[in-house]
Amino acid sequence: MNVNLIKEFVAIVGKDQVFADEVDRQAYSYDAAVLMPQVPALVVMPETQEQLGKTVKLAYENGLPITVRGAGSNLSGAVIPSSADTVVILTNRLNRILEINEEDLYAVVEPGVITSVFAEAVSARGLFYPPDPGSQTISTIGGNVALNAGGLRGLKYGVTKDYLMGMDFFDCNGDLIKTGSRTVKCVTGYNLSGMMLASEGTLGVFSQIILKLVPPPKDSKAMMAVYDDIADASETVAAIIAAHILPCTLEILDKKCLTYIEAYTHAGLPVDAAAILLIEVDGSHAQAVEEDADKVIELCKKCGAKYINIAKDAAEKNKLWEARRNALPALARARPTTVLEDATVPRSKIPAMVAAVNRISEKYSLEIGTFGHAGDGNLHPTILCDRRNKEEFKRVEDAIDEIFDAALNLQGTLSGEHGIGIAKAKWMEKETNRATVNFSKKLRLALDPKYLFNAGKKIV
Amino acid sequence: MNVNLIKEFVAIVGKDQVFADEVDRQAYSYDAAVLMPQVPALVVMPETQEQLGKTVKLAYENGLPITVRGAGSNLSGAVIPSSADTVVILTNRLNRILEINEEDLYAVVEPGVITSVFAEAVSARGLFYPPDPGSQTISTIGGNVALNAGGLRGLKYGVTKDYLMGMDFFDCNGDLIKTGSRTVKCVTGYNLSGMMLASEGTLGVFSQIILKLVPPPKDSKAMMAVYDDIADASETVAAIIAAHILPCTLEILDKKCLTYIEAYTHAGLPVDAAAILLIEVDGSHAQAVEEDADKVIELCKKCGAKYINIAKDAAEKNKLWEARRNALPALARARPTTVLEDATVPRSKIPAMVAAVNRISEKYSLEIGTFGHAGDGNLHPTILCDRRNKEEFKRVEDAIDEIFDAALNLQGTLSGEHGIGIAKAKWMEKETNRATVNFSKKLRLALDPKYLFNAGKKIV
């Protein structure tokens, strides 16, 4: 990049917050997706919202593509720099929790605040911020909003969308746009924060975010139900919902996942099982939680669970949850490349989706382990492979195509929580139609006429 | 309107669904706002989504302003035709409930479905659709989404925004745009349904809407708490939230409201009280509801409630709720014109807002009764006047200006649920800033380049 332009960025944020050396830029060339890296031209780390706005303005005025980055934990390439002349803008210094308001049940944060740090701060004030994406110990609120991050609690507590009350963001002119409110109800102006949600960095740059907080549950009960037939596990999920119980966690892991996790953790998992469900019910009254737990246990048995381990305290629950937490790390040990997919279906279609994934894994001779959020239909078929093996990776890409087809045929959607990024942009028309893609492009170009905000992502 | 053009509309929807006579057009010249009517050029009532799309396309191609109308119950003028050449498109025939899916907890409806009809159909299937705007027995789901309608259950159950999963809508080309999903989690494409939410008919025309359903509460308990000091009532609201109880209803009515309601209903309301709270707690377990109710009663007493009437059954609860249901009708009897305001503040600011409204009513020598959703800060100061009295109405308009100022100074917002419409468009910049208004206009004109979708509303 032109040395004078670099000086202008330095003038805004200071020389210690501008990274021009190649060895630094390399560190920001990739995210958590299995895609080719792209080294950016420059990396800039503003320290204040004002510096952020000026950085955006300077980059945009000079026609530089912009990719905003928090932790870079995105799984679809949304944070891979668009091109060699991209400026990566880091939000990590914008990590202030500006306000936690207990009376009015909201908080205001800068986009670089780490999700679990925020959740803990809220918890320390006696409140609850439920969205818990798998990346929460590193991912940022800004990233969560840009992707409408989900997590395990989606069925009962909702996802980031359900907690976004408003925001300030910078538009392509570096002007600050204000939307939403600190009030529960607000219909003033357009729902611009709704529009920015899940926009994957393509419509503007977040400056600060208003989030809803809720009272915390006071009690919970966790269990693991073990099945000889994954269909019985799926049936249990349906039965629990039909009984109008919304567990705060309702996760499924298949045999392949269990085998790999046990090989990694030696925790005594039932590796001969076809599948397990991890279920947690919670609520504000201990007796109600007990009643729900009893009902869930009854339903598990009725639907064919071989046995159920009930955690008698938090320590036992954590032991059970180890399985879920270790699913991805355990699978990732198997082969050099781990492709984590995210196609989502209505929960009643989980049996069909699981069957489809198994059929696809056989058809393409691939190892695929499936775990995920059975309660909300957001499964994660995980393909274990080596992308350096081009023949195998071609089979992987074809398998992914078929996984998407299967999800769409079951009235599902391409992505439940990981985003479209680079990886899924080409399927957008298949799920919607040409008019929707064109409309989305029109929207995008209206708000980003030079096509600089994360070009090549989301809608192409 | 040109007779040949009318024939083209007739060719789409049939002659019985096109209203050109003035006496018919007059009926669609106004909504529930206290604003000047505008007789449209034509009124068209499509019967199918396909007819709707063709109607939109024909109107847009011919440069005709379009105002979409469900019940016309909007309180801010959002459904008053923009101009004399406007085509009003009615959604009333698009009233099919297309799907209620119990397994996957969603429904799909056409925009003209009446909210309470939908809620009852959902209830008959053992599920719950909570948003209950005051207009629910006449307003439509399409109108609710266009305004992000609220209601009494907002604090605990959320508002329309929290139930909108996706939609199909027609853009200015009459093309069908598809967004969202039948799944709990979806980040595919832009959050276009979020963008359309609260857009007040200015960005497109809804064709069908996907709504989330939840399990119904199994038990509830209702009560009326009576206060000698409205500050004690406000303090009670704060105490209930601080105790982490979210009642499904938490309404306030002031002395003036009580006086008018009693004069209307003779129900034995405490007209010597300064204010009352109507509180309902609900949940899935009877004992938990009992415990919450006991806690609430204790807090009411602690905060100075003179006494509390607890409803022992549904009939008694309905009797108590009569007061709330009759607030607006009772106030509306007082004078020829009833101006129902909607400025909303964080709930901790309710005492200050109530004090401000009282100060304003004295300053401008106006009668203002205040009732509303104390739990979420969405109060409805209601000004009783006669708009034919120009001197008085000038004082009313100045008072409204000050009410908005007061709300904004308390970190509130112009509108909690009634929308911006015509009535509040000029205050948009005050709450946000010039850049936000310009950004919003840019968005609007990108999606509606001829400025035909409900011109003069929302953002001007």
Interface residues (C-beta under 8 A of the other chain):
Chain A: N101 E102 E103 D104 L105 Y106 G126 L147 N148 G150 G154 L155 G158 V159 K161 D162 D171 N173 D175 L176 I177 K178 T179 S181 R182 T183 V184 K185 C186 V187 T188 G189 Y190 N191 L192 G194 M195 L197 A198 S199 L203 V214 P215 P216 A238 I241 A242 H244 I245 L246 G283 S284 H285 Q287 A288 E291 D292 T344 V345 P346 R347 S348 H373 D376 G377 N378 Q411 G412 T413 L414 S415 G416 E417 H418 G419 I420 K424 M428 E431 T432 N433 A435 T436 N438 F439 S440 K442 L443 R444 L445 A446 L447 K458 I459
Chain B: N101 E102 E103 D104 L105 Y106 G126 L147 N148 G150 G154 L155 G158 V159 K161 D162 D171 N173 D175 L176 I177 K178 T179 S181 R182 T183 V184 K185 C186 V187 T188 G189 Y190 N191 L192 G194 M195 L197 A198 S199 L203 V214 P215 P216 A238 I241 A242 H244 I245 L246 G283 S284 H285 Q287 A288 E291 D292 T344 V345 P346 R347 S348 H373 D376 G377 N378 Q411 G412 T413 L414 S415 G416 E417 H418 G419 I420 K424 M428 E431 T432 N433 A435 T436 N438 F439 S440 K442 L443 R444 L445 A446 L447 K458 I459
